[in-house]
Structure formats: structure tokens, C-alpha cells
């Protein structure tokens, strides 16, 4: 290990603040404040310093693209046979939240930020995001945040950008979550956690809005709403679309739909419910 990296890890383990570290790195002129943060995130996630993971996390800001994603990975998630030519239209891009100096001016909620690459086409709930692309346009995104000895998946979301995407032929939600698990396995991340529908911020916002407007029957809980059939939920949604007081507000993610996207997808990928009501999976390293 060279002297600069040796210096870095001495101070990372010392638990100093980012500002203090940045000031002390000044004489070396090789690390900036942002570089240090990637190393701190990597240590938090792995439980120990990891040069490899720090470099991988940096790729998200650089917008790294895997052009072989369709033929090498996505082919295992097709519901019927798809030609290699069609699969080559898919790729995956690493992306981060757009950092804005004054989010209040742009009316951006504090729970997330828009995509650095695609702007207001995608709103990211997490710091690090994989975007599945079809002919260079995003059709699905899945994002995670660093946590202690794990990463937490907070978003699995489709992006409607084209009517020509053979969306029904591929289980993109499952593919996106499995790709995050593969990323974790390659980078010695001990555990992946998926937020459940009952802990999803946007589902709670939607549920509270519809409850206040009387769209749900009195006394209905979020858990009960999440276990509702999709047909029943669509019926409620169709009814409230005609109500002016609700149309003027945002319907983000309906509970039953959120249950299918997060809870069901996590279960199908081998995740188990944990004590927080979310889903966890221990990762075997490769």
C-alpha cells in the first residue's frame, strides 16, 4: 500500500470528520473531500476499509455503463424467448442524485433528488442507482443507500419513456434487484436490505392522503390496504381520479402496487422479513 492510501486508512479508522480529513489531505493533492466520502461509505458498508468498493461507488457519479447487460445478465429474466439482437438493446447505467445548490428553489422534496443523467425524468430516493436502459432510454431504476455492514434498497421503479419497449417480456423488477445483489457479492458487501411497502415513504404519503380524503374505508390500516387486490385498488384509483381535491395533489405509489413491487419481488429473490419489517438477505461473496 502506498503512503497516500496508508495515510487515508489511518484517518478513516480514526473517525475524523470529512472537513478535517479534507484539510489534512491538502498537502497530498490527490484526494478531495468527495474521494474521502466514498472511502468512508465503503468502510461503513463493508465494516472494514475497501479500496475496491470505494472505486465502484465512484463509478456511479461517473455514469459507468455496462453495454453487455442485456445479453450477459437480463437474458435470465425473460418470460419468453427473446433474440440476442433485442437483448443487445438493453444496457445498465450507474447514476446518482443531481446535487443542486438550492433544492427549495426547484421545489425538490428533501427525500430525494432528480437523476444526474436524466434530470426530472427520474426522481431518485437513494444515493446510488442502477438504471436499466432500452435503446439508451431508462425503463427501470433501482437504488440503494449505504448503511452499517449492508446496503438498503429504497427504490425499485419503472420509467415510462417509450411505447416500444417489450416490457411485458422481461421481469425487470426482479432483474434490477438481483443485479444489486450481484454487485454486493462482487464487492464483499455482507447484506442487502429491501424497504417493505409499510416502511416506504411514498406509499405512506399516498395512504395518508387517500385516508384523509375518505377514499379508504374508516379504520383501514396501511397493511390492510397493501394486501388489497390490485383490481380493488384500481377501482378506488379510478373513483378518486374524478375528485378535484385529490387530482390537485400527487398520488405517488398505491399500497397494493407497492406490495407487489417491493415485498413480492424481495421474496422471489430469496429475501426474508427482518425485525424492522423490511427484507434482508445475507450475501455470498464471489
C-alpha positions as CSV (number, residue, x, y, z in Angstrom):
1,X,0.0,0.0,0.0
2,X,1.4,3.4,-0.9
3,X,1.9,6.2,1.6
4,X,-1.1,8.1,0.4
5,X,-3.5,5.2,0.9
6,X,-1.9,4.3,4.2
7,X,-2.5,7.8,5.3
8,X,-6.1,7.6,4.2
9,X,-7.0,4.5,6.1
10,X,-5.3,5.6,9.3
11,X,-7.6,8.6,9.3
12,X,-10.6,6.8,8.1
13,X,-10.3,4.5,11.0
14,X,-9.7,7.4,13.3
15,X,-13.3,8.6,12.7
16,X,-12.4,12.2,11.9
17,X,-14.9,14.5,10.2
18,X,-14.9,15.0,6.4
19,X,-13.8,18.6,6.7
20,X,-10.9,17.7,9.0
21,X,-9.8,14.9,6.6
22,X,-10.1,17.1,3.5
23,X,-7.9,19.7,5.2
24,X,-5.2,17.1,6.1
25,X,-5.2,15.7,2.6
26,X,-4.4,19.1,1.1
27,X,-0.6,18.5,1.1
28,X,-1.0,15.3,-0.9
29,X,-3.2,16.9,-3.6
30,X,-4.6,13.5,-4.6
31,X,-7.8,13.2,-2.6
32,X,-10.6,15.7,-2.5
33,X,-13.5,15.8,0.0
34,X,-15.6,13.6,-2.3
35,X,-13.0,10.9,-2.6
36,X,-12.8,10.6,1.2
37,X,-16.6,10.2,1.4
38,X,-16.5,7.3,-1.0
39,X,-13.9,5.5,1.2
40,X,-16.0,6.3,4.3
41,X,-19.1,4.9,2.7
42,X,-17.2,1.8,1.6
43,X,-16.0,1.2,5.2
44,X,-19.5,1.7,6.6
45,X,-21.0,-0.8,4.1
46,X,-18.3,-3.5,4.4
47,X,-17.4,-3.0,8.0
48,X,-13.8,-2.5,7.0
49,X,-11.9,-0.3,4.6
50,X,-12.4,-1.4,0.9
51,X,-10.5,0.3,-1.9
52,X,-12.4,-1.8,-4.4
53,X,-15.9,-0.8,-3.2
54,X,-14.8,2.9,-2.9
55,X,-13.8,2.8,-6.6
56,X,-17.1,1.1,-7.6
57,X,-19.1,3.7,-5.7
58,X,-17.3,6.4,-7.6
59,X,-18.4,4.9,-10.9
60,X,-22.0,5.8,-10.1
61,X,-21.1,9.5,-10.3
62,X,-19.0,8.9,-13.4
63,X,-22.1,7.3,-15.1
64,X,-20.5,4.0,-16.0
65,X,-22.5,1.9,-18.5
66,X,-22.4,-1.9,-18.9
67,X,-23.4,-2.4,-22.6
68,X,-23.4,-6.2,-22.2
69,X,-26.1,-6.2,-19.5
70,X,-28.8,-7.5,-21.8
71,X,-27.0,-10.5,-23.2
72,X,-25.0,-11.4,-20.2
73,X,-27.5,-10.8,-17.4
74,X,-31.0,-9.9,-18.5
75,X,-31.4,-13.0,-20.6
76,X,-32.1,-15.0,-17.4
77,X,-35.2,-12.9,-16.6
78,X,-37.1,-13.2,-19.8
79,X,-40.6,-14.6,-19.7
80,X,-40.3,-15.9,-23.2
81,X,-37.5,-16.4,-25.7
82,X,-36.0,-13.0,-26.9
83,X,-33.5,-12.7,-29.7
84,X,-29.9,-11.7,-28.9
85,X,-30.4,-8.7,-31.2
86,X,-33.3,-7.5,-29.0
87,X,-31.4,-8.1,-25.7
88,X,-28.5,-6.0,-27.0
89,X,-30.8,-3.0,-26.9
90,X,-30.6,-3.2,-23.1
91,X,-27.8,-1.8,-21.0
92,X,-27.4,-0.7,-17.4
93,X,-26.1,2.7,-16.3
94,X,-24.8,3.7,-12.9
95,X,-26.2,7.1,-11.8
96,X,-26.5,9.4,-8.7
97,X,-28.8,12.1,-7.4
98,X,-28.4,15.5,-9.0
99,X,-26.8,17.8,-6.5
100,X,-28.5,21.2,-6.5
101,X,-27.4,24.3,-4.6
102,X,-30.9,25.4,-3.7
103,X,-33.4,22.5,-3.8
104,X,-36.1,24.7,-2.3
105,X,-36.0,26.9,-5.3
106,X,-36.6,23.9,-7.5
107,X,-39.3,22.6,-5.3
108,X,-37.5,19.3,-4.9
109,X,-38.6,17.2,-1.8
110,X,-35.9,16.5,0.8
111,X,-36.5,12.7,0.5
112,X,-34.5,12.5,-2.8
113,X,-33.2,14.3,-5.9
114,X,-33.6,14.1,-9.6
115,X,-31.2,12.0,-11.7
116,X,-27.8,13.5,-12.5
117,X,-28.0,11.9,-16.0
118,X,-31.7,12.1,-16.9
119,X,-32.8,15.1,-14.9
120,X,-36.5,15.3,-14.0
121,X,-37.3,12.2,-16.0
122,X,-36.4,10.2,-12.9
123,X,-36.6,11.1,-9.2
124,X,-34.1,9.1,-7.1
125,X,-34.8,8.2,-3.5
126,X,-31.3,6.8,-3.0
127,X,-27.7,8.0,-3.4
128,X,-26.6,5.1,-5.7
129,X,-28.8,4.0,-8.6
130,X,-28.8,1.4,-11.4
131,X,-30.8,2.5,-14.5
132,X,-31.8,-0.3,-16.9
133,X,-31.8,1.3,-20.4
134,X,-33.6,0.3,-23.6
135,X,-32.1,1.9,-26.7
136,X,-30.3,4.4,-24.3
137,X,-33.6,5.4,-22.6
138,X,-34.3,4.4,-18.9
139,X,-37.1,1.9,-18.4
140,X,-36.3,0.8,-14.8
141,X,-34.3,2.1,-11.9
142,X,-33.3,0.6,-8.6
143,X,-31.3,2.4,-5.9
144,X,-29.6,1.9,-2.6
145,X,-28.1,3.8,0.3
146,X,-25.1,2.9,2.5
147,X,-25.8,1.5,5.9
148,X,-23.8,-0.3,8.6
149,X,-22.5,-3.5,7.1
150,X,-25.2,-3.5,4.4
151,X,-26.9,-1.5,1.7
152,X,-30.6,-0.6,1.8
153,X,-32.6,-0.7,-1.4
154,X,-35.1,2.1,-1.2
155,X,-36.4,2.3,-4.8
156,X,-37.4,-0.1,-7.5
157,X,-39.3,1.9,-10.1
158,X,-40.3,1.7,-13.7
159,X,-39.8,4.7,-16.0
160,X,-42.2,5.2,-18.9
161,X,-40.1,6.7,-21.7
162,X,-41.2,4.8,-24.8
163,X,-44.2,2.8,-26.0
164,X,-42.0,0.4,-28.0
165,X,-40.3,-1.4,-25.0
166,X,-41.1,-5.1,-24.8
167,X,-41.7,-4.5,-21.0
168,X,-44.0,-7.5,-20.5
169,X,-41.4,-10.0,-21.9
170,X,-38.9,-9.4,-19.1
171,X,-39.2,-9.3,-15.3
172,X,-37.2,-6.0,-14.9
173,X,-38.1,-5.5,-11.2
174,X,-36.6,-8.9,-10.3
175,X,-33.6,-8.3,-12.6
176,X,-32.9,-4.9,-11.1
177,X,-32.9,-6.3,-7.5
178,X,-30.8,-9.4,-8.5
179,X,-28.3,-7.1,-10.2
180,X,-27.9,-5.1,-6.9
181,X,-27.3,-8.5,-5.1
182,X,-24.7,-9.4,-7.7
183,X,-23.0,-6.0,-7.2
184,X,-23.0,-6.7,-3.5
185,X,-21.5,-10.2,-4.0
186,X,-18.7,-8.9,-6.1
187,X,-17.8,-6.2,-3.6
188,X,-17.8,-8.1,-0.3
189,X,-21.0,-6.4,0.9
190,X,-22.3,-8.5,3.8
191,X,-26.1,-7.9,3.4
192,X,-28.7,-6.3,1.2
193,X,-32.0,-5.0,2.7
194,X,-35.1,-4.0,0.8
195,X,-37.6,-1.5,2.2
196,X,-41.0,-3.1,2.6
197,X,-44.3,-1.4,1.5
198,X,-45.2,-0.5,5.1
199,X,-41.9,1.4,5.5
200,X,-42.0,3.1,2.1
201,X,-42.1,6.9,2.4
202,X,-44.1,7.5,-0.8
203,X,-46.6,4.7,0.0
204,X,-47.2,6.3,3.4
205,X,-47.8,9.7,1.8
206,X,-50.3,8.3,-0.7
207,X,-52.1,6.3,2.0
208,X,-52.4,9.3,4.4
209,X,-53.7,11.4,1.5
210,X,-56.4,8.9,0.5
211,X,-57.4,8.2,4.1
212,X,-57.8,11.9,4.8
213,X,-60.0,12.2,1.6
214,X,-62.2,9.3,2.6
215,X,-61.1,7.1,-0.3
216,X,-60.4,4.2,2.1
217,X,-63.0,2.8,4.5
218,X,-62.8,4.1,8.0
219,X,-60.2,2.3,10.2
220,X,-58.4,0.7,7.3
221,X,-54.7,0.2,8.1
222,X,-51.8,0.6,5.7
223,X,-51.1,-3.1,6.0
224,X,-54.7,-3.9,5.0
225,X,-54.5,-1.5,2.1
226,X,-51.3,-3.2,0.9
227,X,-53.0,-6.6,1.0
228,X,-55.9,-5.4,-1.1
229,X,-56.3,-6.9,-4.5
230,X,-54.9,-4.9,-7.4
231,X,-58.4,-4.9,-9.1
232,X,-59.9,-3.3,-5.9
233,X,-57.1,-0.8,-5.7
234,X,-57.6,0.2,-9.4
235,X,-61.3,0.6,-8.7
236,X,-60.5,3.0,-5.9
237,X,-58.0,4.8,-8.0
238,X,-60.5,5.2,-10.9
239,X,-63.0,6.7,-8.5
240,X,-60.7,9.3,-6.9
241,X,-59.4,10.4,-10.3
242,X,-62.7,12.2,-10.7
243,X,-62.4,14.1,-7.4
244,X,-61.0,17.6,-7.7
245,X,-59.5,17.8,-4.2
246,X,-57.3,14.7,-4.9
247,X,-56.5,15.5,-8.5
248,X,-54.8,18.6,-7.3
249,X,-52.4,16.5,-5.2
250,X,-49.9,13.8,-6.0
251,X,-50.7,10.1,-5.9
252,X,-47.2,8.6,-5.7
253,X,-47.4,4.8,-5.1
254,X,-50.5,2.9,-4.2
255,X,-50.1,0.4,-1.3
256,X,-51.1,-2.8,-3.1
257,X,-49.0,-1.9,-6.1
258,X,-46.1,-1.1,-3.8
259,X,-46.5,-4.5,-2.1
260,X,-46.1,-6.3,-5.4
261,X,-43.0,-4.2,-6.4
262,X,-41.1,-4.4,-3.1
263,X,-42.4,-7.2,-0.9
264,X,-43.2,-9.8,-3.5
265,X,-40.1,-9.0,-5.6
266,X,-37.9,-9.3,-2.5
267,X,-39.4,-12.6,-1.5
268,X,-39.0,-14.0,-5.0
269,X,-35.3,-13.1,-4.8
270,X,-34.8,-15.0,-1.6
271,X,-35.1,-12.2,1.0
272,X,-36.6,-12.8,4.4
273,X,-38.6,-10.5,6.7
274,X,-36.5,-8.9,9.4
275,X,-37.3,-7.4,12.8
276,X,-37.8,-3.9,11.2
277,X,-40.5,-5.2,8.8
278,X,-38.1,-4.9,5.9
279,X,-36.5,-7.8,3.9
280,X,-32.9,-8.9,4.3
281,X,-30.5,-11.3,2.5
282,X,-27.0,-12.3,3.6
283,X,-24.7,-12.2,0.5
284,X,-22.3,-14.9,-0.5
285,X,-19.2,-13.3,-1.9
286,X,-17.7,-14.3,-5.2
